[in-house]
């Protein structure tokens, strides 16, 4: 058996910045709070919780101290409410997400109908929508597309971790029914690189192991992309989730990691596979 890692591994630069800032804040203060998990990776979330980063559901749960804005960002209305409450605000939003927030705000102020491609329940999408009142959010093509047909001067942005194929599909449908459509591909360059790397590797292996949080959009997309290439694909959060019978008869195994997955987990998975299959070779 040959084992090969996808070209892009470890934290993306946005998660790296957020993680380091969280470590710095929790080292200096004991009153640091975040609304929702800082990133979609249970190991990192647990580490930071142990260091004193408190996860809350709403501002009402924070009496005083610091609101630490996670990588996905927050709507401006939430930030304004936190400041009005007297909370210290530390913005650790991924720079790529911040760029999309500012772009959506500018496009909205120009009088355009902003269409955000992404999961309406994802915190990043909610944050972007907060900068563009009245934005239309699309994750799948709706059964009733009247709202899109009636819109004029449409401007499209996307969730940073959206599947590239879905982005192109939805953009094509919107553009076909609107005379003036401006398109901004705001999928993160790291995300695009990981998707291409996982796609290329999946076409060459029997089984793909994708490592990352089960609630992580970018990790799920990697698994979906791998399956489209004809390989088996399994999404795991840690090496202990592996099952030996997944690899029966395999000659090549590929490993990809999500943007908030620490790089050492890929090495741990390789160690487990080589323990099960002593003749295996990491290439």
Buried (B, 14 or more C-beta within 10 A) or exposed (E): BBBBBBEBBBBBBBBBBBBEBBBEBBEEBEBBBBBBBBBBBBBBBEBBBEBBBBBEEEBEEBEEBBBBBBBBBBBEEBBEBBEEBEBBBBBBBBEBBBBBBEBBBBBBEEEBBBBBBBBEEBBBBBBBBBBBEEBBBBBEEEEEEEEBEEBEBBBBBBBBBBBBBBBEBBBEBBBEEBEEBBBBBBBBEBBBBBBBBBBEBBBEBBBBBBBBBEEBBBBBBBBBBBBEBEBBBBBBBBBEEBEEEBBEEBEBBBBBBBBBBBEEBBBBBBEBBBEEBEEBEBE
